[in-house]
Amino acid sequence: MSAIVYAKPYKLRAGALALAVHCVFFALLYFGASWKVQPPQGMVVDIWDSLPGMETAPVPVKVEPPKLPIERPKLDKPVQPVAPPKADIALSEKKRPQEKSKLMKTEPKRQIEKVNVQAEQKRQEKLRVQAEQKVLAEQRAHAEQKMIEEQKVRAEHERARAEQANIVAKIRRNLKAQLEKVEPTKVIEPVKSAASLKADFELAEKKRLQEKFQEAVKSEAKRQIEKADVQSKLKAQAEHKIEAEQKAEAEQKVQAEQKAQAEQKILAKQKAQAERRAEAERRVEAERKAEMEQKVEVERKAEAERKAEMEQKAETERKMQANQKALAEKKEQAEEKERAKQRVQAEQKLLAEQKLLAEQKAQADQKAKIEQERARAEQKAQAEQERARAAQAAAIGKEVAEYKAKIIAKIRRNIVMLPDIPYNARAEFDVTLLPGGMVLNAILVKPSGSAAYDSAVERAIKKAEPLPLPPDAALFNNFRELHLKFSPKE
């Protein structure tokens, strides 16, 4: 089993496109689940048991149930993925790996921030839907309670009407019985006949009973009017109560809107904090880069100064030799002019000059030897540094290969093999890791031809979290993007 690690140039673009498609899909699902139809409005029907009589009956109060406002949930616009900048073909080969490594470092942070923002938006939408459902349930319960109260009022009106009819019938029966029980008194006057007296008495009695009946009807009408006044007062109280409940519902709605605004402010504050954190990280990265550039510049200046010093030293030696040669020539010319006069002195002087030249030459040779030894020591030190650097690179490569083998072995131990998987199946995955060994994503780039084996390998990659990583954090860039190959025969 082997593992190949390399970076794909279009992976960021493909990830952004997949994220946008998922956002649109979740928005469609939410809209389909939260769409509701407005329920039909309530209706109040007045049923008459009998036709109204002579008396005035109280008119039943019709109270229409309030319309239930149903607010459709507002769908937030899906977060548009940030499109990666197009690669400039004219960039040099030196800048291209730096930009690629910078994108690889910042891309996981951006994806994590996007995931956090989407999770916060989903949580806000869920809270908004729950609040709307709660308001709708309260409004339905309030409407049902109002309908029950209206039914009670109608029943009370029917009962009052029945009592009124019973009272009128009872008064009529009593008056009729009194008319039947009345007997004519004996007539004393001798002038009128018995028949005329009886007719006068019956007329007077009938007039008295009619007056009594009219008084009873008037008193009953007055009582009904008072009862109607009481019922109108009760209706006014019920309307006042309904108005107070509507006002309370409006206040609750205002509180819910204030709460939603507060949550939006909190979300905006969190987003601003995330942006400030990202800005601070970018600033630290820029400072680190500037520090490294400054260090390189200092080293370059030191190298230039050392080179200039060596050149100046060599130029000084050449000037010294030229001066010595010119001095020797002048002396030789002077000796040739004075050779006839002072040959012995010239010979002694020549011997002294030769001795001085020999000493100067010995000093120059000794100085050149010292310079050669110093240069040889510097070359030896540079060679030692190169060997140490090569040994360190070999140790790092060995450690990277060892931990890659551990990662593959751990994933392989978590693969659940099924009996119908072909022996020559081979699946390739691109795995992106986070610090700590957690798997950010695992993408199947080359299927093995067996969907069961591909799914088993993908589950094993997720199950093997956290994957083993070296303790040195500087080696994490070697494990950020892994290309892994798996086969049952390996």
C-alpha positions as CSV (number, residue, x, y, z in Angstrom):
1,M,0.0,0.0,0.0
2,S,1.4,3.4,-1.0
3,A,0.5,7.0,-0.3
4,I,1.1,9.9,-2.7
5,V,0.7,13.5,-1.5
6,Y,0.2,16.2,-4.0
7,A,-2.0,19.4,-4.4
8,K,-4.7,19.8,-7.0
9,P,-5.0,23.3,-8.5
10,Y,-8.8,23.2,-9.0
11,K,-9.7,21.5,-5.7
12,L,-10.6,24.9,-4.0
13,R,-13.0,25.8,-6.8
14,A,-14.7,22.4,-6.8
15,G,-15.1,22.7,-3.0
16,A,-16.7,26.2,-3.3
17,L,-19.1,24.9,-6.0
18,A,-20.1,21.9,-3.9
19,L,-20.7,24.2,-0.9
20,A,-23.0,26.5,-2.9
21,V,-25.0,23.6,-4.3
22,H,-25.5,22.2,-0.7
23,C,-26.6,25.7,0.5
24,V,-29.3,25.9,-2.3
25,F,-30.5,22.4,-1.5
26,F,-30.9,23.1,2.2
27,A,-32.7,26.3,1.4
28,L,-35.2,24.5,-0.8
29,L,-35.8,21.8,1.8
30,Y,-36.4,24.5,4.5
31,F,-38.9,26.4,2.2
32,G,-40.8,23.2,1.4
33,A,-41.1,22.2,5.1
34,S,-42.1,25.6,6.5
35,W,-44.7,26.6,3.8
36,K,-48.2,26.8,5.2
37,V,-51.7,27.7,3.9
38,Q,-53.8,30.3,5.8
39,P,-56.7,28.5,7.7
40,P,-60.3,29.5,6.9
41,Q,-61.9,32.2,9.0
42,G,-64.5,31.3,11.7
43,M,-68.2,31.9,11.2
44,V,-71.0,32.7,13.7
45,V,-74.6,31.4,12.8
46,D,-77.7,32.5,14.8
47,I,-80.4,29.7,14.9
48,W,-84.1,30.7,15.7
49,D,-86.2,28.1,17.4
50,S,-89.4,30.1,16.8
51,L,-90.7,33.3,15.2
52,P,-90.4,36.4,17.4
53,G,-93.7,37.4,19.1
54,M,-95.1,40.6,20.3
55,E,-92.6,41.1,23.0
56,T,-89.1,42.6,22.3
57,A,-86.5,39.9,22.7
58,P,-82.8,40.9,23.3
59,V,-80.8,40.7,20.1
60,P,-77.8,38.2,20.4
61,V,-74.4,39.7,20.2
62,K,-72.4,38.6,17.2
63,V,-68.7,38.6,17.9
64,E,-66.6,37.8,14.9
65,P,-63.4,35.9,15.7
66,P,-60.2,37.9,15.0
67,K,-58.4,37.0,11.9
68,L,-55.3,35.1,12.6
69,P,-52.3,36.7,10.9
70,I,-49.9,34.1,9.6
71,E,-46.5,35.4,8.7
72,R,-44.6,33.5,6.2
73,P,-41.0,32.8,7.4
74,K,-38.5,34.8,5.5
75,L,-35.8,32.7,3.9
76,D,-32.3,34.0,4.4
77,K,-30.3,34.2,1.2
78,P,-27.8,31.4,1.0
79,V,-24.2,32.4,1.6
80,Q,-22.5,32.9,-1.7
81,P,-19.2,31.0,-1.8
82,V,-16.2,33.2,-2.4
83,A,-14.8,32.3,-5.8
84,P,-11.0,31.7,-5.8
85,P,-9.0,34.3,-7.8
86,K,-8.0,33.2,-11.3
87,A,-4.4,32.0,-11.7
88,D,-2.2,34.6,-13.4
89,I,-0.2,32.8,-16.1
90,A,2.4,35.5,-16.1
91,L,3.4,34.8,-12.4
92,S,7.0,33.6,-11.9
93,E,7.8,30.1,-10.7
94,K,9.2,31.6,-7.5
95,K,5.9,33.3,-6.4
96,R,3.6,30.4,-7.4
97,P,4.5,27.9,-4.6
98,Q,4.3,30.7,-2.0
99,E,0.7,31.7,-3.0
100,K,-0.3,28.0,-3.2
101,S,1.0,27.4,0.4
102,K,-0.8,30.6,1.6
103,L,-4.1,29.4,0.1
104,M,-3.6,26.0,1.6
105,K,-3.1,27.6,5.0
106,T,-6.1,30.0,4.9
107,E,-8.6,27.7,3.1
108,P,-9.4,25.5,6.2
109,K,-10.0,28.5,8.3
110,R,-12.4,30.0,5.7
111,Q,-14.3,26.7,5.4
112,I,-14.6,26.5,9.2
113,E,-15.9,30.1,9.4
114,K,-18.4,29.4,6.6
115,V,-19.6,26.2,8.4
116,N,-20.0,28.1,11.7
117,V,-22.0,30.9,9.9
118,Q,-24.3,28.4,8.2
119,A,-24.9,26.5,11.5
120,E,-25.8,29.8,13.2
121,Q,-28.2,30.7,10.4
122,K,-29.9,27.3,10.6
123,R,-30.2,27.7,14.4
124,Q,-31.8,31.2,13.9
125,E,-34.2,29.9,11.3
126,K,-35.2,27.0,13.6
127,L,-35.8,29.4,16.6
128,R,-37.9,31.7,14.3
129,V,-40.0,28.8,13.1
130,Q,-40.6,27.6,16.6
131,A,-41.6,31.1,17.7
132,E,-44.0,31.4,14.8
133,Q,-45.5,28.0,15.6
134,K,-46.0,28.9,19.2
135,V,-47.7,32.2,18.2
136,L,-50.0,30.3,15.8
137,A,-50.9,27.8,18.5
138,E,-51.7,30.6,21.0
139,Q,-53.8,32.4,18.4
140,R,-55.8,29.1,17.6
141,A,-56.3,28.5,21.3
142,H,-57.5,32.1,21.8
143,A,-59.9,31.8,18.8
144,E,-61.3,28.5,20.2
145,Q,-61.8,30.1,23.6
146,K,-63.7,33.0,22.0
147,M,-65.9,30.6,20.1
148,I,-66.8,28.8,23.3
149,E,-67.6,32.1,25.0
150,E,-69.8,33.1,22.1
151,Q,-71.6,29.8,22.3
152,K,-72.2,30.3,26.0
153,V,-73.6,33.9,25.3
154,R,-75.9,32.5,22.6
155,A,-77.1,29.7,25.0
156,E,-77.8,32.4,27.6
157,H,-79.8,34.5,25.1
158,E,-81.9,31.4,24.2
159,R,-82.5,30.6,27.8
160,A,-83.6,34.3,28.5
161,R,-86.0,34.2,25.5
162,A,-87.6,30.9,26.8
163,E,-88.0,32.3,30.3
164,Q,-89.6,35.4,28.8
165,A,-92.1,33.3,26.8
166,N,-92.9,31.2,29.9
167,I,-93.6,34.3,32.0
168,V,-95.9,35.8,29.3
169,A,-97.8,32.5,29.0
170,K,-98.1,32.2,32.8
171,I,-99.5,35.8,33.1
172,R,-102.0,35.0,30.4
173,R,-103.1,31.8,32.1
174,N,-103.5,33.6,35.5
175,L,-105.6,36.5,33.9
176,K,-107.8,34.0,32.2
177,A,-108.4,32.0,35.4
178,Q,-109.2,35.2,37.3
179,L,-111.8,36.2,34.6
180,E,-113.4,32.8,34.9
181,K,-113.6,32.9,38.7
182,V,-115.2,36.4,38.9
183,E,-119.0,36.2,39.9
184,P,-121.4,39.1,39.4
185,T,-122.5,40.9,42.6
186,K,-126.1,41.4,43.5
187,V,-127.7,44.6,42.0
188,I,-129.6,46.8,44.5
189,E,-130.8,49.4,42.0
190,P,-134.4,48.5,41.1
191,V,-134.4,50.6,38.0
192,K,-132.0,48.5,35.8
193,S,-132.7,45.1,34.7
194,A,-130.6,42.1,35.7
195,A,-129.3,41.6,32.1
196,S,-128.1,45.2,31.8
197,L,-126.4,45.2,35.2
198,K,-124.6,42.0,34.3
199,A,-123.4,43.4,31.1
200,D,-122.1,46.6,32.8
201,F,-120.3,44.6,35.4
202,E,-118.7,42.3,32.9
203,L,-117.6,45.4,30.9
204,A,-116.1,47.0,34.0
205,E,-114.3,43.8,35.0
206,K,-113.0,43.2,31.6
207,K,-111.6,46.8,31.5
208,R,-110.0,46.3,34.9
209,L,-108.4,43.0,33.8
210,Q,-107.1,44.7,30.5
211,E,-105.5,47.5,32.5
212,K,-103.9,45.0,34.8
213,F,-102.6,43.0,31.8
214,Q,-101.2,46.1,30.2
215,E,-99.4,47.0,33.5
216,A,-98.0,43.4,33.7
217,V,-96.8,43.7,30.0
218,K,-95.2,47.1,30.7
219,S,-93.4,45.8,33.8
220,E,-92.2,42.7,31.9
221,A,-90.9,44.9,29.0
222,K,-89.1,47.1,31.5
223,R,-87.5,44.1,33.1
224,Q,-86.4,42.8,29.6
225,I,-85.0,46.3,28.8
226,E,-83.0,46.2,32.1
227,K,-81.8,42.6,31.3
228,A,-80.8,43.8,27.8
229,D,-78.8,46.7,29.4
230,V,-77.0,44.1,31.7
231,Q,-76.2,42.0,28.6
232,S,-74.9,45.0,26.7
233,K,-72.6,45.8,29.7
234,L,-71.4,42.2,29.7
235,K,-70.8,42.5,25.9
236,A,-68.8,45.7,26.5
237,Q,-66.7,43.9,29.1
238,A,-66.1,40.9,26.8
239,E,-65.0,43.3,24.0
240,H,-62.7,45.1,26.4
241,K,-61.3,41.8,27.4
242,I,-60.7,40.8,23.8
243,E,-59.0,44.2,23.1
244,A,-56.7,43.7,26.1
245,E,-55.8,40.2,24.9
246,Q,-55.1,41.5,21.4
247,K,-52.9,44.2,22.9
248,A,-51.0,41.5,24.9
249,E,-50.6,39.5,21.8
250,A,-49.2,42.5,20.0
251,E,-46.8,43.1,22.9
252,Q,-45.7,39.5,22.7
253,K,-45.1,39.8,19.0
254,V,-43.1,43.0,19.5
255,Q,-41.0,41.2,22.2
256,A,-40.4,38.3,19.8
257,E,-39.3,40.7,17.1
258,Q,-37.0,42.5,19.6
259,K,-35.6,39.1,20.6
260,A,-34.9,38.2,16.9
261,Q,-33.2,41.6,16.4
262,A,-31.1,41.0,19.5
263,E,-30.1,37.5,18.2
264,Q,-29.2,39.1,14.8
265,K,-27.1,41.7,16.6
266,I,-25.3,38.9,18.5
267,L,-24.7,37.0,15.2
268,A,-23.3,40.2,13.6
269,K,-21.0,40.7,16.6
270,Q,-19.7,37.2,16.4
271,K,-19.1,37.6,12.7
272,A,-17.2,40.9,13.4
273,Q,-15.1,39.1,16.0
274,A,-14.3,36.3,13.5
275,E,-13.2,39.0,11.0
276,R,-11.1,40.7,13.6
277,R,-9.5,37.4,14.5
278,A,-8.7,36.7,10.8
279,E,-7.3,40.2,10.4
280,A,-5.1,39.7,13.4
281,E,-3.8,36.4,12.0
282,R,-3.1,38.0,8.7
283,R,-1.3,40.8,10.4
284,V,0.9,38.3,12.4
285,E,1.6,36.4,9.2
286,A,2.7,39.7,7.4
287,E,4.9,40.6,10.4
288,R,6.5,37.1,10.3
289,K,7.1,37.4,6.6
290,A,8.6,40.9,7.0
291,E,10.9,39.6,9.8
292,M,12.1,36.8,7.6
293,E,12.7,39.2,4.7
294,Q,14.6,41.5,7.0
295,K,16.7,38.6,8.3
296,V,17.6,37.6,4.7
297,E,18.4,41.2,3.9
298,V,20.7,41.4,6.9
299,E,22.5,38.2,5.9
300,R,22.9,39.4,2.4
301,K,24.4,42.7,3.6
302,A,26.8,40.9,5.9
303,E,27.9,38.7,2.9
304,A,28.4,41.8,0.8
305,E,30.4,43.5,3.5
306,R,32.7,40.5,4.0
307,K,33.3,40.2,0.2
308,A,34.1,44.0,0.0
309,E,36.5,43.6,2.9
310,M,38.3,40.8,1.3
311,E,38.6,42.7,-2.0
312,Q,39.8,45.8,-0.1
313,K,42.5,43.7,1.6
314,A,43.7,42.2,-1.6
315,E,43.8,45.7,-3.2
316,T,45.9,46.9,-0.3
317,E,48.3,44.1,-0.7
318,R,48.7,44.8,-4.5
319,K,49.3,48.5,-3.8
320,M,51.9,47.5,-1.1
321,Q,53.7,45.3,-3.6
322,A,53.6,47.9,-6.3
323,N,55.0,50.5,-3.9
324,Q,57.8,48.1,-2.9
325,K,58.6,47.4,-6.5
326,A,58.7,51.1,-7.4
327,L,60.9,51.8,-4.3
328,A,63.3,49.0,-5.4
329,E,63.5,50.4,-8.9
330,K,64.3,53.9,-7.5
331,K,66.9,52.5,-5.2
332,E,68.4,50.4,-8.0
333,Q,68.7,53.5,-10.2
334,A,70.3,55.4,-7.4
335,E,72.8,52.6,-6.8
336,E,73.7,52.6,-10.5
337,K,74.4,56.4,-10.4
338,E,76.5,56.1,-7.2
339,R,78.1,52.7,-8.0
340,A,81.3,54.2,-9.1
341,K,81.6,56.4,-6.0
342,Q,80.4,54.0,-3.2
343,R,80.6,50.4,-4.5
344,V,81.3,48.9,-1.1
345,Q,78.5,50.9,0.5
346,A,76.2,49.9,-2.3
347,E,77.0,46.3,-1.8
348,Q,76.3,46.5,1.9
349,K,73.2,48.4,1.3
350,L,72.1,45.9,-1.4
351,L,72.6,43.1,1.1
352,A,70.5,44.9,3.7
353,E,67.8,45.5,1.1
354,Q,67.8,41.9,0.0
355,K,67.5,40.9,3.7
356,L,64.6,43.3,4.1
357,L,62.9,42.0,1.0
358,A,63.4,38.4,2.2
359,E,61.7,39.3,5.5
360,Q,58.9,41.0,3.8
361,K,58.4,38.1,1.4
362,A,58.4,35.7,4.4
363,Q,55.8,37.9,6.1
364,A,53.7,38.0,2.9
365,D,54.0,34.2,2.5
366,Q,53.0,33.7,6.1
367,K,50.0,36.0,5.7
368,A,48.9,34.2,2.5
369,K,49.2,30.9,4.3
370,I,47.1,32.2,7.2
371,E,44.5,33.4,4.7
372,Q,44.5,30.0,2.9
373,E,44.0,28.2,6.2
374,R,41.1,30.5,7.2
375,A,39.4,30.0,3.8
376,R,39.9,26.2,4.1
377,A,38.4,26.3,7.6
378,E,35.4,28.3,6.3
379,Q,34.9,25.8,3.5
380,K,35.1,22.9,6.0
381,A,32.5,24.6,8.3
382,Q,30.2,25.1,5.3
383,A,30.6,21.5,4.3
384,E,29.8,20.5,7.9
385,Q,26.6,22.6,7.8
386,E,25.6,21.1,4.5
387,R,26.1,17.6,5.9
388,A,24.1,18.4,9.0
389,R,21.3,20.0,6.9
390,A,21.2,16.9,4.7
391,A,21.1,14.6,7.7
392,Q,18.2,16.6,9.2
393,A,16.3,16.5,5.9
394,A,16.8,12.7,5.8
395,A,15.6,12.4,9.4
396,I,12.5,14.5,8.6
397,G,11.8,12.5,5.5
398,K,12.1,9.2,7.4
399,E,9.8,10.5,10.1
400,V,7.2,11.7,7.5
401,A,7.3,8.3,5.8
402,E,7.0,6.6,9.1
403,Y,3.9,8.5,10.2
404,K,2.3,8.2,6.7
405,A,2.7,4.4,7.1
406,K,1.1,4.6,10.6
407,I,-1.9,6.6,9.1
408,I,-2.4,4.0,6.4
409,A,-2.1,1.1,8.8
410,K,-4.6,2.7,11.2
411,I,-7.1,3.3,8.4
412,R,-6.5,-0.3,7.1
413,R,-7.3,-1.8,10.5
414,N,-10.7,0.0,10.5
415,I,-11.7,-1.3,7.0
416,V,-14.5,-3.9,7.3
417,M,-14.0,-6.4,4.5
418,L,-17.1,-7.9,2.9
419,P,-16.9,-11.4,1.2
420,D,-18.0,-10.2,-2.2
421,I,-15.3,-7.5,-2.7
422,P,-12.9,-8.4,-5.6
423,Y,-9.3,-9.0,-4.7
424,N,-7.9,-6.6,-7.3
425,A,-10.0,-3.6,-6.3
426,R,-8.1,-0.4,-5.8
427,A,-9.6,2.9,-4.4
428,E,-7.8,6.3,-4.3
429,F,-8.8,9.1,-1.8
430,D,-7.8,12.7,-1.3
431,V,-7.8,13.3,2.5
432,T,-7.5,16.8,4.1
433,L,-6.4,16.8,7.7
434,L,-6.7,19.5,10.5
435,P,-4.2,20.0,13.3
436,G,-4.7,17.3,15.8
437,G,-5.3,14.5,13.3
438,M,-9.1,15.2,12.6
439,V,-10.3,14.6,9.0
440,L,-11.7,17.7,7.3
441,N,-12.9,15.8,4.2
442,A,-12.2,12.6,2.3
443,I,-12.9,12.6,-1.4
444,L,-13.0,9.5,-3.6
445,V,-10.9,10.5,-6.7
446,K,-10.6,7.1,-8.3
447,P,-13.3,4.4,-7.5
448,S,-12.3,0.8,-7.2
449,G,-15.3,-0.5,-9.2
450,S,-16.8,-1.9,-6.0
451,A,-19.1,0.6,-4.2
452,A,-19.1,-1.5,-1.1
453,Y,-15.3,-1.4,-0.8
454,D,-15.2,2.4,-1.5
455,S,-17.8,3.0,1.3
456,A,-15.9,0.7,3.7
457,V,-12.6,2.6,3.1
458,E,-14.4,6.0,3.5
459,R,-16.0,4.8,6.8
460,A,-12.6,3.5,8.0
461,I,-11.0,7.0,7.3
462,K,-13.7,8.7,9.4
463,K,-13.5,6.0,12.1
464,A,-9.7,6.2,12.4
465,E,-9.9,9.8,13.7
466,P,-7.7,11.2,15.1
467,L,-5.0,10.1,12.7
468,P,-1.4,9.9,14.1
469,L,0.7,13.0,13.4
470,P,4.3,13.7,14.4
471,P,4.7,15.8,17.6
472,D,6.6,18.5,15.7
473,A,4.0,21.1,14.5
474,A,6.4,22.2,11.7
475,L,5.9,18.9,9.9
476,F,2.1,19.3,9.7
477,N,2.3,20.9,6.1
478,N,3.5,17.5,4.9
479,F,0.2,15.9,6.2
480,R,-2.3,18.5,5.3
481,E,-3.2,17.0,1.9
482,L,-2.8,13.2,1.5
483,H,-3.4,11.1,-1.5
484,L,-4.0,7.5,-0.2
485,K,-4.4,4.3,-2.2
486,F,-6.1,1.2,-0.7
487,S,-6.5,-2.4,-2.1
488,P,-7.6,-5.7,-0.4
489,K,-4.4,-7.4,-1.7
490,E,-2.1,-5.0,0.1
